[in-house]
Amino acid sequence: MSPPHLSDPAERPLPSTDLFDQEREDWRRDPQIAFDAWLAKQHFRRSSAEVYQAQWGSFLDWLALRHKSLVTVDTQTIAEFVAGLAIKKTQRVRYLRLIERVLDHVREVESASTNPARFIAQDGEAAWRNARDNEPTGFLSHPERAALIAHLFSPLTALSAAQRWRERRDRALIAVFLGGGLKTGEAAALTISCVSAGSPWVTIESANPTLTRRTRLAPFAVAILDAWLAERRLSDLAGNLVFPASPSGRPMHKATMLRAVDALIDAAGIAASRTSRASPQTLRNTFAADLFESGVEAELVGQWLGFVQAVSANRLYRAWQTWADQQDPPVTDAPDPAAPPLSAPRQDGRSTRKAGAGES
């Protein structure tokens, strides 16, 4: 029986005061009965409750074989358990989240640093991630990226006023994904105060001030975003969102953003040649790939992407290296032995060359 999806109540983040509200000693004495008592009060569908009971029972059996309890269980034990499950990665995630929530309560702490299950969830190199059906990290190839950017700069066809501002908006939206590495949620919440015309810097605010960050837009993205901001002012759209869904200023829905990406990918003529859908995440990954290729350190790329853990940036870097190794090398003329050497690549993605005879 497959575990329920995230729409089920137990798979959504719940307030700590409502989760596993048995006394700590109850969990020590009989964790299965304590779990069942909590489960009985949640009013889940019978099928869902049976899945959770099976998941929890499997974990307790594993602990018993290794002479561990919920108090003494450590990161290595949980890692071995989750990695040994002969199921898909998404199902492993649900097991891990269930264990993580129980241990949050049992240990009576809120800090992630003391929960061994959360250590595993944050570890990008953990063995449990090596499950079947894991999709490889996707990127746009160089020709695809170039074709998409060229389309973003293409002249607008005869459009109505409403169609015009939406087209400009969607082009700028794709530009901040591809040229700034924003997520859909970040783009939806981006406000006018976070951007400045002509500036490559975009501030991504967070409810937690320590997580507020800045990312640097690629030059093409600065130009596309500037064109949209000018169009937005002329259209006199309400509100303070950079990417409103309507003249009233309401925020864009993620589904609307996905449709915008699909439409522009198709209009750029690269959809048919791809074996997988180019999503906002693909564009975000391509932003990172362009920086990696330009010699920007993974740590800085991770900062611009908003990664909390350095391991995430390193994992993305390795995924890019693997992907790059599988690409066909570009067809170029044979190098001139007398030509001057290339300099180190610049952070804007263009290599510079020392001027030689006939060059300026």
C-alpha positions in Angstrom: 0.0 0.0 0.0 1.5 3.3 -1.0 1.7 6.1 1.6 -0.7 8.9 1.3 0.3 12.1 -0.4 1.1 15.4 1.2 -2.5 16.5 1.0 -3.2 14.1 3.9 -3.2 15.9 7.3 -0.3 13.8 8.7 1.9 14.9 5.8 1.4 18.6 6.3 3.4 20.6 8.8 1.5 20.7 12.0 1.9 22.9 15.1 4.1 21.3 17.6 1.4 21.7 20.3 -0.9 19.4 18.3 1.6 16.7 17.3 2.1 13.6 19.4 0.8 15.3 22.6 1.4 12.2 24.8 3.7 12.6 27.8 7.4 11.8 27.1 7.3 8.9 29.5 4.4 7.3 27.5 6.6 7.3 24.4 9.5 5.7 26.4 7.4 3.0 27.9 5.4 1.9 24.8 6.0 3.9 21.7 3.5 1.9 19.7 0.6 2.4 22.1 1.5 6.1 22.4 1.5 6.4 18.7 -1.8 4.6 18.3 -3.4 6.8 21.0 -2.4 9.9 19.1 -3.5 8.5 15.8 -7.0 7.6 17.1 -7.6 11.3 17.9 -6.6 12.6 14.4 -9.7 11.3 12.5 -7.7 10.1 9.5 -9.2 7.8 6.9 -8.8 4.2 7.9 -6.6 3.6 5.0 -4.3 6.4 5.9 -4.1 5.4 9.6 -3.2 1.9 8.6 -0.3 3.2 6.5 1.0 5.3 9.3 0.8 2.4 11.7 2.7 0.2 9.3 5.4 2.8 8.8 5.8 3.4 12.5 5.8 -0.3 13.3 8.5 -1.0 10.8 10.7 1.7 12.4 10.1 0.3 15.9 11.0 -3.2 14.8 14.2 -1.9 13.3 15.1 -0.2 16.5 14.4 -3.3 18.6 16.7 -5.4 16.4 19.5 -2.9 17.1 18.7 -2.5 20.8 17.8 1.2 20.4 14.9 3.3 21.8 13.4 6.6 20.8 15.7 8.2 23.4 18.9 6.5 22.3 18.4 6.3 18.6 21.1 8.1 16.6 21.5 9.5 13.1 23.4 6.4 11.8 20.6 4.1 12.8 17.9 6.2 11.2 20.0 6.6 8.1 20.4 2.8 7.7 16.7 2.3 8.2 15.6 4.8 5.6 18.3 3.8 3.1 17.3 0.1 3.5 13.6 0.7 2.5 12.9 -0.9 -0.9 10.6 2.0 -1.9 10.7 5.2 -3.9 12.5 8.3 -2.7 9.2 10.1 -2.2 8.0 7.4 0.1 11.3 7.4 2.0 10.8 11.1 2.6 7.4 10.4 4.2 8.9 7.8 6.5 11.6 10.2 7.5 9.2 13.1 8.1 7.1 10.9 10.4 10.2 9.8 12.4 11.4 13.4 12.5 8.1 14.6 14.0 8.0 11.9 16.7 11.5 12.7 17.8 10.8 16.4 17.9 8.1 15.6 20.5 10.0 12.9 22.4 13.0 15.0 22.9 10.9 18.0 23.8 13.0 20.4 21.7 12.4 22.6 18.7 16.0 23.0 17.5 16.8 21.0 14.4 20.3 20.5 15.6 19.3 17.9 18.1 17.0 15.8 16.0 19.0 13.1 14.2 16.2 12.5 11.7 16.3 16.1 10.6 20.1 15.8 10.1 19.4 13.1 7.6 16.6 15.1 5.8 19.1 17.9 5.3 22.0 15.8 4.2 22.2 15.9 0.5 24.6 13.0 0.3 22.5 10.6 2.4 22.2 7.1 1.0 18.4 7.1 1.4 18.2 9.5 -1.6 19.5 6.8 -3.9 16.1 5.3 -4.6 14.7 4.3 -8.0 12.7 6.8 -10.0 14.8 9.7 -8.8 14.8 12.2 -11.6 18.2 13.7 -12.6 18.8 17.3 -12.1 17.7 19.2 -15.2 19.4 22.0 -17.0 19.0 23.9 -20.3 21.7 23.2 -22.8 23.7 26.2 -24.2 21.7 26.3 -27.4 18.4 26.1 -25.5 19.4 28.9 -23.1 20.5 31.1 -26.0 17.3 30.4 -27.9 15.2 31.3 -24.8 17.0 34.5 -24.1 16.8 35.5 -27.8 13.0 35.0 -27.6 12.8 37.1 -24.5 14.2 40.0 -26.5 12.1 39.4 -29.6 9.7 42.2 -30.6 6.2 42.0 -29.3 3.5 41.2 -31.9 0.3 43.2 -32.2 -1.2 42.8 -28.8 -4.0 44.5 -26.8 -2.9 46.5 -23.8 -3.8 43.7 -21.4 -2.0 41.1 -23.5 1.0 43.3 -23.8 1.6 43.8 -20.1 1.1 40.1 -19.4 3.6 39.2 -22.0 6.1 41.6 -20.6 5.4 40.2 -17.1 5.8 36.6 -18.2 9.1 37.4 -20.0 10.5 39.1 -16.9 9.3 36.2 -14.7 11.2 33.7 -16.9 14.2 36.1 -16.8 14.4 36.1 -13.0 14.2 32.3 -12.9 16.8 31.9 -15.6 19.0 34.9 -14.8 18.5 35.2 -11.1 17.7 31.7 -9.7 14.4 32.7 -7.9 11.9 30.1 -6.9 8.2 30.4 -7.9 7.2 31.4 -4.3 9.9 34.0 -4.1 8.9 35.5 -7.5 5.2 35.6 -6.4 6.0 37.5 -3.2 8.6 39.8 -4.7 7.8 43.5 -4.2 8.8 46.7 -6.0 11.0 47.7 -3.1 13.1 44.7 -3.6 14.3 45.7 -7.1 15.7 48.8 -8.7 15.8 49.7 -12.4 19.2 49.1 -13.9 20.5 47.3 -10.8 21.5 43.6 -11.0 20.7 43.1 -7.3 17.4 41.6 -6.1 16.5 41.3 -2.5 14.5 38.2 -1.5 12.8 38.8 1.8 11.9 36.2 4.3 9.7 36.1 7.4 12.9 35.1 9.2 15.2 38.1 8.8 18.3 35.9 9.0 17.2 34.2 5.7 16.7 37.4 3.7 19.2 37.4 0.9 20.3 39.1 -2.3 20.9 37.5 -5.7 22.6 38.9 -8.7 20.8 39.0 -12.0 22.5 38.2 -15.2 22.8 41.2 -17.6 20.1 39.9 -19.9 17.7 39.5 -16.9 18.3 43.1 -15.8 17.3 44.4 -19.2 14.2 42.2 -19.4 13.1 43.1 -15.9 13.6 46.9 -16.6 11.4 46.6 -19.6 8.7 45.0 -17.5 9.0 47.5 -14.7 8.5 50.4 -17.2 5.5 48.6 -18.7 4.1 48.0 -15.2 4.2 51.7 -14.5 2.6 52.6 -17.8 -0.2 50.1 -17.2 -0.8 51.6 -13.7 -1.3 48.2 -12.0 -2.3 48.2 -8.4 -0.4 46.9 -5.5 3.3 46.6 -4.8 4.0 43.1 -6.3 6.6 42.9 -9.1 4.5 40.2 -10.8 0.8 40.7 -10.2 -1.7 38.3 -11.6 -4.2 41.0 -12.5 -4.7 44.8 -12.6 -6.0 44.6 -9.0 -2.5 43.5 -7.9 -3.4 40.0 -6.6 -0.4 37.6 -6.5 0.2 35.1 -9.3 -0.6 31.4 -8.6 2.1 28.9 -9.1 0.0 27.2 -11.9 -0.1 30.5 -13.8 3.7 30.7 -13.6 4.1 27.1 -14.8 1.9 27.9 -17.8 3.9 31.0 -18.6 7.1 29.0 -18.6 5.6 26.3 -20.8 4.3 29.0 -23.3 7.6 30.8 -23.5 9.6 27.6 -23.8 7.4 26.5 -26.6 7.5 29.9 -28.3 11.3 29.8 -28.1 11.2 26.6 -30.1 13.0 24.4 -27.6 10.1 22.4 -26.1 10.0 19.8 -28.9 13.7 18.9 -28.6 13.6 18.3 -24.9 13.0 14.9 -23.3 11.7 16.5 -20.1 9.6 19.5 -19.2 11.6 22.7 -18.6 10.2 23.9 -15.3 11.0 27.0 -13.2 13.4 24.7 -11.3 15.1 23.8 -14.6 15.7 27.5 -15.2 16.9 28.0 -11.6 19.4 25.1 -12.1 20.5 26.7 -15.4 21.2 30.0 -13.6 23.5 28.0 -11.2 25.1 26.1 -14.1 26.0 29.3 -15.9 27.7 30.6 -12.8 29.6 27.4 -12.2 30.8 27.4 -15.8 31.9 31.0 -15.3 34.1 30.0 -12.4 31.9 31.3 -9.6 32.5 29.3 -6.4 29.7 26.9 -5.3 29.5 28.6 -1.9 28.6 32.0 -3.5 26.2 30.3 -5.9 24.5 28.7 -2.9 24.2 32.0 -1.2 22.5 33.6 -4.2 20.2 30.6 -4.5 19.3 30.8 -0.8 20.7 27.4 0.3 21.0 27.1 4.0 23.3 24.1 3.9 26.5 24.2 1.9 26.0 20.6 1.0 23.1 21.6 -1.3 25.3 23.9 -3.4 28.0 21.2 -3.6 25.4 18.6 -4.7 24.1 20.9 -7.4 27.6 21.5 -8.6 28.3 17.8 -8.9 25.0 17.3 -10.7 26.0 20.1 -13.1 29.4 18.4 -13.7 27.8 15.1 -14.4 25.3 16.7 -16.8 28.0 18.7 -18.5 30.2 15.6 -19.1 27.3 14.0 -20.9 26.7 16.9 -23.3 28.0 16.9 -26.9 31.1 19.2 -27.2 30.4 22.3 -29.2 31.7 22.3 -32.8 34.5 24.8 -33.1 37.3 25.6 -35.5 40.7 24.2 -34.6 42.5 26.6 -32.3 45.3 28.7 -33.7 48.6 27.7 -32.0 49.7 31.3 -32.3 46.6 32.8 -30.8 47.0 34.3 -27.3 45.6 32.3 -24.4 42.1 32.8 -23.0 41.8 34.6 -19.7 39.9 33.3 -16.8 36.1 33.4 -17.4 34.2 36.4 -16.0 31.3 36.1 -13.6 28.9 37.4 -16.2 29.5 34.1 -18.1 31.7 35.6 -21.0 35.3 34.7 -21.5 37.7 37.5 -22.2 40.7 37.4 -24.6 43.8 39.3 -24.6 43.9 41.6 -27.6 46.3 40.5 -30.3 47.1 41.7 -33.7 44.0 42.9 -35.5 41.9 42.7 -32.3 40.6 45.6 -30.3 
